Every structure is written in structure tokens, then in C-alpha cells.
Amino acid sequence: MKGTLWLAWRQQRTLILVGAALLVACAVWVAFQRADMMAYISDHHIDTANCKGWDGDCRSDAAFRLLDDYNDPMRALGTLSAALPVLIGIFWGAPLLGRELESGTWKLALTQGVGIRRWFLSRFSLALCCSVVGSAVLAALVVWWWEPVSNMLNGLYWHDGYIFNATGPVAVASAVFGLVTGTAAGLLLRRTVAAMGATLVAVVGLRVLLNAVRHDWVSPVIRRSQGDTPREYIGTAQSAGDFGFIDRAGNLVHDPAACAWGPGLPDMKTCMAQKGFTGRFYKVYPASDFWVFQWIETAIFLGLAAALLALICVVLRRRVV
């Protein structure tokens, strides 16, 4: 290692080594917790494969106690993984150029016969590589721990933010976006603290926006039941919050209270006959939509990151520093 890459390592090694140490400590803790969880499952003969969904077949005290004991630690790990893009953007991306521009130390580097683009590429490439590896490892730890009890009874489901935002390609893509956003903010604002604040707003704001519009990307699946027969269990799917009745023409009547239950009211079968309903429906997002949502949001994060990186290159090429 020599030249600009060696300089980048010297300037970023403390952050890299601290991050690596924390990641190793996290991996050791997860390994211990998961081993303890698997021993509990084995000792109490919990058939986790039949526990999927709130209506699973293993609604025992031992199964609920298992989830009560490990839900919160898993949420903590998921929160850390989901928050990593913000931390990377604030504490790595924003100072990457912002501190250099603010202090003027970038001028010294350029007096050594190194072009500004090469100087930036070395610094950014090292940070990008570490961010991708770190976020991927942390996301893998979340999945490894969660998978044996995934989508189980009152546990964590694929659509929970602790899982969705913390795993899959989204976890890595959002880390890349966080780093690029922080770097762009540092270059444009030239003040580290201001760049940190702008990065926090941008990364958190986009995450909140995507959470809010996620279900607009695809249409939910409609589950129907004929007559007054019980509706199909929701299982591992996520409810779309839309349910009601089906009339004789096959139209969906979005009024779940059309045949309300209660004292003095007709039973379900009688009410449906009186109002001409032939069945019931409700809409869900099946567990398979996890990957649909993941790849859509991954494309958004990487697309925005590419646009910001292009902006950085244009600014550096014009040497607006």
C-alpha cells in the first residue's frame, strides 16, 4: 500500500479499526445469543416450522416465552443495522471532504503531485469498500439470528422495520447512499458540522419517505372466501388494511362494518343474505413481496447515490474547492 491509498488509510484507519472491533464484538454477542436461543428451542421441542404467522400451530407458553426473551435483543440489532447508513453518512461521509476543505489540508495533498480526482478516489474507495462490507456483515448477522424464528407468532416479521430496513440488499444500498450523501454534503457545504446535519436530514428523510410509500409500488393480493365461511388465515403475509364483502356482481364492498356483530343484530349468514353478499375478502401483501420491495428500494438508493457521485465528480473536475 502506497501513495494516495496509503494516505487514505492513515487518515481513516482509526475509524476503520474501531468499526471492525465493534463489528467483531457484535458478531460474538449474536453468536452467543443465537446459540442460547437454539438450545432453548431444542430443549422445549418447539417446532418453529409450524409456528409461522400469528395463527401458527404451536401456540404454547414455551414458544411465546421464547419470543418474549429474544424479540427485544433482535430489535436492538435490527435498529443498529438500520441506523448504520445514518452513522456512516454523518461520521464518515460528511468529514471525508468537509473536514479537509474546512481546515485547508487538501491543498497540502495536492502539492505532492497528486491530482484532485485521484486524491478523492483513494479516500472514497476505501470508505466505500469498508461501508459495503460492514453493512453486509451486520445485515447477515440480523438474518442469521432472526431466520430460525422468522415470521413466528408475536415475533418479528419480514415487513417490520427492524427486519426489512436492516437486511437484504437495501441495508447495503442505503449504507452506500449514506456515505455518498455525506461526502456530497461535505463538498458542497465545506463545513463538517453543517454537512453532518444535512446528511442526517437527507438519509432519515428518504428512509421515512420510502417507508411511507412502500406499498404503493405493487398491488396487494385479494383473498376471497365464499359465503360466511371463515376467511383464510393471514399467516406470514402483511395486511393491507382493506377488507369487506363481495356482492352478487362480484364487486368488492369496502365496508367491513356492513354486517357488524353484536346484541340484537343478525348473525353473519343472515346479514349477508339480506344484503346480497356472496362472500368476503381481504387484501394482503404476501411474504414473497419482501424481495419485490427490497429490489425497488435498492434501485432507488443506488440511483440517487450514483447521481450524487456524478455531482461530486463534476464539482471536483471544475476544482470548485
ZIZIRA-V836897 format. One record per helix or strand. SS is the DSSP state (A for helix, B for strand). FROM is the first residue (numbers start at 0). TO is the last residue. If there is no record, write none. Layout:
ss->{SS;SS}
from->{FROM;FROM}
to->{TO;TO}
This chain:
ss->{A;A;B;A;A;A;B;A;A;A;B;B;B;A;B;A}
from->{2;47;51;60;105;115;151;160;167;191;220;237;251;267;276;288}
to->{42;49;52;102;109;148;151;163;188;215;225;246;252;274;284;316}
